[in-house]
Amino acid sequence: MKEGRKEGRRERRKEGRVEKLKDERKIKMKSKEEVEEEEEEEEEEEKEEEEEEEKGEEEEEEKSREKGKKCTKRA
C-alpha cells in the first residue's frame, strides 16, 4: 500500500511540474506577444508625432509666407 501511495505522490508531483512548466511557457509566450504589441504601439505613436510635427512646420511656413505677402503688398 505504501508503494501505491508513493507512486501516486510521484505522479501528482510530475503532473504539478508539467503544469508549472506549461504555465511558465504560456507566460513567456504572452510576454513575447505583449512586447510585440507594445513595439507596434510605439511605432504608431512615433508616426503620429512625426505627422503632427510636419503639420506644425507646414503651418509655420504658411504663416511666414502670409506675413511676407503682407509686407510686400505694403511696400
C-alpha positions as CSV (number, residue, x, y, z in Angstrom):
1,M,0.0,0.0,0.0
2,K,2.9,2.3,0.7
3,E,4.2,1.8,-2.8
4,G,0.9,2.8,-4.2
5,R,0.9,6.0,-2.2
6,K,4.4,6.8,-3.2
7,E,3.6,6.2,-6.9
8,G,0.5,8.4,-6.6
9,R,2.5,11.1,-5.0
10,R,5.2,10.9,-7.7
11,E,2.6,11.1,-10.4
12,R,1.0,14.1,-8.8
13,R,4.3,15.8,-8.4
14,K,5.2,15.2,-12.0
15,E,1.8,16.5,-13.1
16,G,2.3,19.6,-11.0
17,R,5.7,20.1,-12.5
18,V,4.4,19.7,-16.0
19,E,1.6,22.1,-15.3
20,K,4.0,24.7,-13.9
21,L,6.2,24.4,-17.0
22,K,3.2,24.8,-19.2
23,D,2.1,27.9,-17.3
24,E,5.6,29.3,-17.5
25,R,5.7,28.7,-21.2
26,K,2.3,30.4,-21.6
27,I,3.6,33.4,-19.6
28,K,6.7,33.6,-21.8
29,M,4.5,33.4,-24.9
30,K,2.2,36.1,-23.6
31,S,5.1,38.3,-22.7
32,K,6.5,37.9,-26.3
33,E,3.1,38.9,-27.7
34,E,2.8,41.8,-25.3
35,V,6.3,43.0,-26.3
36,E,5.4,42.9,-30.0
37,E,2.1,44.7,-29.3
38,E,3.9,47.4,-27.3
39,E,6.5,47.8,-30.1
40,E,3.8,48.3,-32.7
41,E,2.0,50.8,-30.5
42,E,5.3,52.8,-30.0
43,E,5.8,52.8,-33.8
44,E,2.3,54.1,-34.3
45,E,2.8,56.8,-31.7
46,E,6.1,57.9,-33.3
47,K,4.4,58.1,-36.7
48,E,1.7,60.2,-35.3
49,E,4.2,62.5,-33.6
50,E,6.1,62.9,-36.9
51,E,2.9,63.7,-38.7
52,E,2.0,66.3,-36.1
53,E,5.4,67.9,-36.4
54,E,5.2,68.0,-40.1
55,K,1.8,69.7,-39.9
56,G,3.1,72.2,-37.4
57,E,6.1,73.0,-39.7
58,E,3.8,73.4,-42.7
59,E,1.5,75.8,-40.7
60,E,4.5,77.9,-39.7
61,E,5.7,78.1,-43.3
62,E,2.3,79.2,-44.4
63,K,2.1,81.9,-41.7
64,S,5.6,83.2,-42.7
65,R,4.5,83.3,-46.4
66,E,1.4,85.2,-45.5
67,K,3.4,87.7,-43.5
68,G,5.8,88.0,-46.4
69,K,2.9,88.7,-48.8
70,K,1.5,91.4,-46.4
71,C,4.9,93.1,-46.2
72,T,5.4,93.1,-50.0
73,K,1.9,94.5,-50.5
74,R,2.6,97.4,-48.1
75,A,5.8,98.3,-49.8
